[in-house]
């Protein structure tokens, strides 16, 4: 880590968010006042970190849709754009220009990291596809296509319930929210009409094989660091988060992992003592309009 910090003032974290805290403990051993950390994706890394650093930037998704196939990296697609924000209210033109140089796609700047986290639609897609196809995953070692075969109408209906909670949370902050399909369309420059259409016809999605078991980042990352955060924010804002709670409880029963204990709740985000009004005031839309 000393070599990394000495080599550049720009540090890009591409590990799943479940690995961010391990990296964070190493980073905290050094002075980072001149450094910018970019978390891809962020999943509220900046709120977890609580560290003195020049700037922390988060994206909603990775620029590439890719998976490891044994020892081979398979790139299923490249996004047209990602959403991005800095932990600091105004990161400045220099930071924005630096991000433009390092990302090979369009950047859509958001008000803050909470808005970006709510635009990570993996939390809508992944946990429910894993949960509602758990028997098939375990019986076949994942020998089916997760989206094309596993995202059926009943799965889509459950996803829509989660998506409504996500959008209600964003709307309570004052963000102009879009559905998961609309966000995916924008990121991939597509025009699918609904979840089923996307699952059947999106190139980056319809060729993706299911994981071989439930011990996968589709659960460990997207439940712990997305659903738990959304659920905690919803409860603080007075929004019914029962669809998300139902998913988390069932996944806890299936895996034996207490995600409500280890996930990124308000305590992990250092927001446990913030009132509803303070939360909205702190993370509501800034006066600066979203830009590219």
Secondary structure, 3 states (H helix, E strand, C coil): CHHHHHHCCEEEECCCHHHHHHHHHHHCCCCEEEEEEEECCCCCHHHHHCCCEEEEEEECCCCEEEEEECCEEEEEEECCEEEEEECCCCCCHHHHHHHHHHCCCEEEECCCHHHHHHCCCHHHHHHHHHHHCHHHHHHHCCCCEHHHHHCCHHHHHHHHHHHHHHHHHHHHHCCCCCCHHHHHHHHHCCCCCCHHHHHHHCHHHHCCECCCCCCCHHHHCCHHHHHHHHHHHHHHHCCCCHHHHHHHHHHHHHHCCCHHHHCCCCCCCCCCCCCHHHHHHHHCCCCCCCEC
